[in-house]
Amino acid sequence: MKSFYEKRRDNEKKISLIKGPSFLYPPHFHLKAEIFALKKGKYQITRNGVTYPVNAGDTVFFDSYDIHSYDKSEGETEGLVLIIPPNTAQKFFTRKGGKKVISPVISDKNLCEKVYNLAYEYVAPENFKDTVKSGAVELILGLIEERLNLGEFLSDETTLAQNILTYIHENYKGDLSLKTLSKRFGYTPEHISRVFHRYLNSGLPEYVNGLRLDFVEKTLKENNKIKITTLLFDAGFKSIQSYYRAKNKAVTQK
């Protein structure tokens, strides 16, 4: 499970191009903008708690800090994802101002084809200079900008979900519960739970344990000589038994 604020991704300054066919990825968010162009097949994506169908020929734009996920695909799929750092998209963000995207899906086959061709011609080649890639991305953003339906502000609920995610990502090794989050953010545990389930499609314990399991797995890959009991407690598990329960549950849910 990799559902969190992708702080690591935000530290990367270069444009990323990810090729299909599979983009299944759980809820996450980052400072960077993200574009998904689907050439073939169908997908279901979720952005800020709202689910959208994506069909062949559609282009999807995720704004900075949108909580988004690629939930499921249908049929044979082909597409690409562009992840754009703020310095590359600065002119676009300046023109857009503080306005937010109302709907992330743009249904326009011609637009999708242009995004696809520009990305593969000018962003994908490893030997192209960053200035060429940045120019191509600026053109792609300009084409998308003409079709975006913009509103004024994020909802308070979306902002709360983002704040909760950030806090959990920074504190998952500690004692986290609905009561803890309630005291931290000033909402009832029931409200925190509703927001969490809507945006993350998961219960808090499963989500937190997923981050802890990722930490254990990553640390073991980097240092397989580390004492496992010490590592489990460092990750936030209260006992070896709780670690194995979480691990077994994660395996059965895949």
C-alpha positions as CSV (number, residue, x, y, z in Angstrom):
1,M,0.0,0.0,0.0
2,K,1.4,3.4,-1.0
3,S,-1.4,5.8,-0.1
4,F,0.2,9.0,1.2
5,Y,1.5,12.5,0.5
6,E,4.3,11.7,-1.9
7,K,6.9,13.9,-0.3
8,R,9.7,11.9,-2.1
9,R,8.1,12.6,-5.5
10,D,7.9,16.3,-4.7
11,N,11.7,16.3,-4.1
12,E,12.2,15.3,-7.7
13,K,12.6,18.3,-10.0
14,K,12.4,16.6,-13.4
15,I,9.4,15.8,-15.6
16,S,8.3,12.1,-15.3
17,L,6.7,10.2,-18.1
18,I,5.1,6.8,-17.1
19,K,4.0,4.5,-19.9
20,G,1.1,2.1,-19.7
21,P,-0.7,-0.3,-19.8
22,S,-1.3,-0.4,-16.1
23,F,-1.7,2.7,-13.9
24,L,-3.6,1.2,-10.9
25,Y,-2.5,3.2,-7.9
26,P,-4.2,3.9,-4.6
27,P,-5.1,7.4,-3.2
28,H,-2.2,9.8,-2.9
29,F,-1.3,13.5,-3.6
30,H,1.7,15.7,-4.3
31,L,2.6,19.2,-5.1
32,K,3.2,18.3,-8.8
33,A,0.5,18.5,-11.5
34,E,-0.4,15.2,-13.2
35,I,-1.8,14.5,-16.7
36,F,-3.3,11.1,-17.7
37,A,-3.9,10.5,-21.4
38,L,-5.8,7.3,-22.2
39,K,-5.4,6.0,-25.8
40,K,-7.1,2.6,-25.4
41,G,-9.4,0.9,-22.9
42,K,-11.3,2.2,-19.9
43,Y,-10.4,3.4,-16.4
44,Q,-12.1,4.5,-13.2
45,I,-10.3,7.3,-11.3
46,T,-11.2,9.1,-8.1
47,R,-10.3,12.7,-7.4
48,N,-11.0,14.4,-4.0
49,G,-13.6,11.8,-3.1
50,V,-15.5,11.9,-6.5
51,T,-15.3,8.9,-8.9
52,Y,-15.1,9.5,-12.7
53,P,-15.1,7.1,-15.7
54,V,-12.3,7.6,-18.2
55,N,-12.7,6.3,-21.7
56,A,-10.3,6.0,-24.7
57,G,-9.6,9.5,-26.0
58,D,-10.0,11.2,-22.6
59,T,-7.4,13.3,-20.9
60,V,-7.3,13.8,-17.1
61,F,-5.7,16.7,-15.3
62,F,-4.9,16.4,-11.5
63,D,-4.1,19.7,-9.9
64,S,-1.5,20.2,-7.2
65,Y,-2.5,18.4,-4.0
66,D,-5.6,16.8,-5.6
67,I,-6.1,13.4,-3.7
68,H,-6.3,11.0,-6.6
69,S,-6.2,7.3,-7.4
70,Y,-6.4,5.0,-10.4
71,D,-9.0,2.5,-9.2
72,K,-9.6,0.0,-11.9
73,S,-9.2,-0.7,-15.6
74,E,-11.3,-2.4,-18.2
75,G,-10.2,-4.2,-21.4
76,E,-6.9,-3.8,-23.1
77,T,-5.4,-0.4,-22.0
78,E,-2.8,1.9,-23.3
79,G,-1.9,5.4,-22.0
80,L,0.6,7.6,-20.3
81,V,1.0,9.7,-17.2
82,L,3.0,13.0,-17.1
83,I,4.0,14.2,-13.7
84,I,5.1,17.9,-13.8
85,P,7.1,19.8,-11.2
86,P,6.0,23.3,-10.2
87,N,9.0,25.0,-11.8
88,T,8.0,23.6,-15.2
89,A,4.3,24.5,-14.8
90,Q,4.9,27.9,-13.2
91,K,3.4,29.9,-16.1
92,F,0.3,27.7,-16.2
93,F,-0.2,28.0,-12.4
94,T,0.2,31.8,-12.6
95,R,-2.4,32.0,-15.4
96,K,-4.8,29.8,-13.5
97,G,-4.3,31.7,-10.2
98,G,-6.1,30.3,-7.2
99,K,-8.8,28.7,-9.2
100,K,-9.4,25.0,-9.0
101,V,-10.4,22.4,-11.6
102,I,-14.1,21.5,-11.3
103,S,-14.0,18.3,-13.4
104,P,-10.6,16.6,-14.1
105,V,-11.8,14.6,-17.2
106,I,-11.7,16.2,-20.7
107,S,-13.4,14.1,-23.4
108,D,-11.7,15.2,-26.6
109,K,-10.0,12.6,-28.8
110,N,-8.0,15.2,-30.8
111,L,-6.7,16.7,-27.5
112,C,-5.7,13.3,-26.2
113,E,-3.9,12.5,-29.5
114,K,-2.0,15.8,-29.3
115,V,-1.0,15.2,-25.7
116,Y,0.1,11.7,-26.5
117,N,2.2,12.7,-29.6
118,L,3.9,15.6,-27.9
119,A,4.8,13.6,-24.8
120,Y,6.3,10.7,-26.9
121,E,8.0,12.9,-29.4
122,Y,9.6,15.5,-27.0
123,V,9.4,14.3,-23.4
124,A,10.1,10.5,-23.7
125,P,13.5,10.7,-25.5
126,E,16.2,10.5,-22.8
127,N,18.7,12.4,-25.0
128,F,16.5,15.5,-25.3
129,K,17.5,18.5,-23.2
130,D,15.3,19.6,-20.3
131,T,14.5,22.9,-22.1
132,V,12.9,20.9,-25.0
133,K,10.9,18.7,-22.6
134,S,9.7,21.8,-20.6
135,G,8.6,23.5,-23.8
136,A,6.6,20.5,-24.9
137,V,5.0,20.2,-21.4
138,E,4.1,24.0,-21.5
139,L,2.4,23.4,-24.9
140,I,0.5,20.4,-23.5
141,L,-0.6,22.5,-20.5
142,G,-1.7,25.3,-22.8
143,L,-3.8,22.9,-24.8
144,I,-5.4,21.5,-21.7
145,E,-6.0,24.9,-20.1
146,E,-8.3,25.9,-22.9
147,R,-10.6,23.0,-22.0
148,L,-10.5,23.1,-18.2
149,N,-13.6,24.2,-16.3
150,L,-12.3,26.2,-13.4
151,G,-13.9,27.1,-10.1
152,E,-12.8,29.2,-7.1
153,F,-11.7,27.1,-4.1
154,L,-11.2,23.7,-2.7
155,S,-13.9,22.6,-0.3
156,D,-13.2,22.6,3.4
157,E,-13.6,18.8,3.4
158,T,-10.9,18.3,0.7
159,T,-8.5,20.6,2.6
160,L,-9.2,18.6,5.8
161,A,-8.5,15.3,3.9
162,Q,-5.2,16.7,2.6
163,N,-4.2,17.9,6.1
164,I,-5.1,14.5,7.6
165,L,-3.0,12.7,5.0
166,T,0.0,14.9,5.6
167,Y,-0.2,14.5,9.3
168,I,-0.5,10.7,9.1
169,H,2.4,10.5,6.6
170,E,4.6,12.4,9.1
171,N,3.4,10.6,12.2
172,Y,2.4,7.0,11.2
173,K,5.0,5.5,13.4
174,G,3.4,6.9,16.5
175,D,0.0,6.4,18.2
176,L,-2.7,7.3,15.7
177,S,-6.4,6.9,16.1
178,L,-9.6,8.7,15.2
179,K,-9.5,10.3,18.7
180,T,-6.0,11.5,18.1
181,L,-7.0,13.1,14.7
182,S,-10.1,14.5,16.3
183,K,-8.1,16.4,18.9
184,R,-5.6,17.5,16.3
185,F,-8.0,18.9,13.8
186,G,-11.0,19.9,15.9
187,Y,-13.7,17.6,14.3
188,T,-15.6,14.7,15.8
189,P,-14.1,11.2,15.4
190,E,-17.3,10.4,13.3
191,H,-16.6,13.2,10.9
192,I,-13.0,12.3,10.6
193,S,-14.0,8.7,9.8
194,R,-16.5,9.8,7.1
195,V,-14.0,12.0,5.4
196,F,-11.3,9.4,5.6
197,H,-13.4,6.7,4.1
198,R,-14.7,9.0,1.3
199,Y,-11.3,10.2,0.2
200,L,-9.2,7.1,0.9
201,N,-11.7,4.3,0.6
202,S,-10.1,2.7,3.6
203,G,-10.3,2.5,7.4
204,L,-7.8,4.4,9.4
205,P,-6.1,1.3,11.0
206,E,-5.7,-0.4,7.5
207,Y,-4.3,2.8,6.0
208,V,-1.8,3.4,8.8
209,N,-0.7,-0.2,8.9
210,G,-0.1,0.0,5.2
211,L,2.4,2.8,5.6
212,R,4.1,0.8,8.4
213,L,4.3,-2.3,6.3
214,D,5.8,-0.2,3.5
215,F,8.4,1.2,5.9
216,V,9.3,-2.3,7.1
217,E,9.6,-3.7,3.6
218,K,11.7,-0.8,2.3
219,T,14.0,-0.9,5.4
220,L,14.6,-4.6,5.0
221,K,15.6,-4.2,1.4
222,E,18.1,-1.6,2.4
223,N,19.4,-3.5,5.4
224,N,18.5,-7.2,5.7
225,K,20.7,-7.6,8.8
226,I,18.6,-5.3,11.0
227,K,16.8,-7.0,13.9
228,I,13.2,-7.5,12.9
229,T,11.7,-7.0,16.3
230,T,13.4,-3.6,16.6
231,L,12.3,-2.6,13.1
232,L,8.6,-3.5,13.8
233,F,8.5,-1.4,16.9
234,D,10.3,1.4,15.1
235,A,7.6,1.2,12.4
236,G,4.8,1.7,15.0
237,F,3.6,-1.8,15.5
238,K,2.8,-2.6,19.2
239,S,3.8,-6.3,18.9
240,I,5.0,-8.9,16.5
241,Q,1.5,-10.4,16.4
242,S,0.0,-7.1,15.3
243,Y,2.6,-6.9,12.5
244,Y,1.7,-10.3,11.2
245,R,-2.1,-9.6,11.5
246,A,-1.7,-6.5,9.4
247,K,0.5,-8.3,6.9
248,N,-1.9,-11.2,6.5
249,K,-4.8,-8.8,6.1
250,A,-3.0,-6.8,3.5
251,V,-2.2,-10.0,1.5
252,T,-5.9,-11.1,1.6
253,Q,-7.1,-7.7,0.4
254,K,-4.9,-7.7,-2.7
